[in-house]
Amino acid sequence: MAGSNTTTSQRNGLITFQINLDVDQLRSIIREELQAAGTVSCNPSTNSDKPITTKELCEHLRLSKPTILRYRRKNKIPFFYIGSAIRFNLQDVKKSLEK
């Protein structure tokens, strides 16, 4: 843990550690541990279970927003609502476009 500041103390037979990390260091450690446990994908931004916005879908598929809206209107791609917001499942969209 390069750059971290660690202190140790002992009181009433208990040893406590205080480790000071910046947010990026902590995120990196958590990501590495979750990957090692096999619970997340290697690239969190492509986690296909996470609902994505129209903008994110445009970026993933390298298509324009009008194209995505046209596909949605013509029911070429599946979508769903979270409240009033439209969201997509990337894997489902990719499967529907492969047909």
C-alpha positions, 0 to 999 in steps of 0.5 A: 500500500504505497502512499498509505499511512498506517498507525497501530495501537494497543489498548485492553489487550486489543490491537487496532490499526488505522490505515489512511488511504485516499479514495482511489487507493481504496477503490482499487483495493476493493476492485482487486479483492472483488475480482479475486473473489470472482464477483465482478467483471474485470471492467466495471463499466461493461458490467452487463447486468447494470441498467444503462442509459441511452447515452451509455448505450450510444457509447457502447454500440457507437451509434447515434442517439437518433438511431437508438431512439429509432430502434426503440420506437420500432421495437428492434431493441428491448428497453424498460423503465425505472420510474420514468427513466428509460434504461437498457440491458446491454447484453439483451440489446446486443442479442436483439441486434444480432438477429 
